[in-house]
Amino acid sequence: MKILVIGSGGREHAIIRRLAADHPAPELHAAPGNPGIAQLATCHEVATNDLDAQVRLARELQPDLVVIGPEAPLVAGAADRLREAGLTVFGPSAAAAVLEGSKSWAKEIMAAAGVPTAASVTVTGLAQLEAGLDRVNPLGDVPFVVKADGLAAGKGVVVTEDRAAAIVHAEAVLTAGGQVVLEEYLNGPEVSLFCVSDGTRVVPLAPAQDFKRALDEDEGPNTGGMGAYSPLPWAPAGLTDEVLETVARPTIAELAARGIPFVGVLYCGLALTSRGLRVVEFNARFGDPETQVVLERLTSPFAPLLLAAARGELAEETELSWSEDAAVTVVLACAGYPAATRSGDPITGIEACEDLGAHVIHAGTAAADGALVSAGGRVLSVVATGADLEQARSRALAATEEIVLEGSHHRTDIARRAAAAAHTAPAASEETA
């Protein structure tokens, strides 16, 4: 099998790494890829936003499957263009990807499908802002949740107890011509669940939890994700089945009924609140850094799963197999992230890191004069496994310390609480909505 993966980040490196582990391994190509991906696949200098060049490359390669990783080309219609050219594509159409591209439209779909989610108000002008905040948080006794309505690479959300800070963020989005979604605060541990869909049927992957805040103890601003772990020993029994029945299948069915079949990964970002399961957000692709730990634990063949979904031939009774080992990933970010991104700094120590039994996923790297340098906010993702979360996180952290990148930072508390109380109630998890 020949597979072309569109993208250049950590998510795409993790996807390609897992595809390469299939038996037999497919012939892998990436556009544009990155230095880590280049060790496993043939990379082609085609930008993720150059849809014309992607079509030309796919026509030249004639892959059996094209997998689109990032959200931006999906929202721009990359899957549509490739399908029109006769390719088999894993990734939703532009119409279906609006589920991620517009939080207000996602709320409309959830309401129509009866999917439980946070109460919200969509604000399109400054005059509506104060009243909107009062509506979703009338007492002001819980944090304010303000979300930019469009794509923001995981950094368009502000959760703050400071009403003035919430207003500043909302005003910045509105004055730039966007709109914001104001939501009620959901107090409870968060869960990420990827659901593979062929437009009508749904197969879940293993749940994971990620860490959005930049600093230890959930301090600092939101980021694209600073680490993740799987499995979730604290998660209630039957959680995956509940998500399938109350969230994923109703959403896929609602889209199909509207003539917008969703083919790809429905990322369900969830909060387990005192009032029950609630959807925090939908994404239209694999999440980063959760993909790194979820695919690390997947032992079932990966390429056939994606191909079956792309062809509309997914068997809903499919039961995937998973390693009993735990997986933890720690993200190494550049100096100043997420407020700023510094590129061009040399990276060393990866071999020493991998000598400790971890592996390194490239997210924001580049090759310069034969050396590896930083080229993004989240630069590397160090992944380790172990018999339990404590062993996995200890290995991941020790390996991360071997990497030298001037000014870089990483969290040291990924999976710490869950590892310390591996079989307790949901309160043992770290992340809350």
ABEGO torsion letter per residue (X at the ends): XBBBBBEABAAAAAAAAAAAABOBBBBBBBOAEBAAAAAABBBBBBBAABAAAAAAAAAAAGBABBBBABAAAAAAGAAAAAAAAGBBBBEBBAAAAAAAABAAAAAAAAAAAGBBBBBBBBBABAAAAAAAAAAABAAGABBBBBBBABBAGGAABBBBABAAAAAAAAAAAAAAGBBBBBBBBBBEBBBBBBBBBAGABBBBBBBBBBBABABBGGBEBBBAEAEBBOBBAABBBGAAAAAAAAAAAAAAAAAAAAGBBBBEBBBBBBBBBAAEBBBABBBABBBOAAAAAAAAABABBAAAAAAAAAAGABBAABBBBBBABBBBBBBBBBBGOAABBBBGBBBBGAAAAAAAGBBBBBABBBBBGGBBBBAEABABBBBBBBABAAAAAAAAAAAAAABBBBGBBBBAABGAAAAABAABBAAABABBX
